[in-house]
């Protein structure tokens, strides 16, 4: 995401988030699986994302080992 995302909605579907960030839905889902849904239960069927979630997704999408501190995996 090279330019700022206009976040003027209260929430976004995965498709809307992907469109806003210029990435695929599969990439959004991959990021959510890697960073959020680590409890072993998996990702819910329908997700609504807040504008702040899009900010995190954009950071995670551009992640390099030197610019972000990874959270430890949850132990079930």
Secondary structure as UniProt FT lines:
FT   HELIX           14..21
FT   HELIX           25..35
FT   HELIX           51..61
FT   TURN            65..67
//
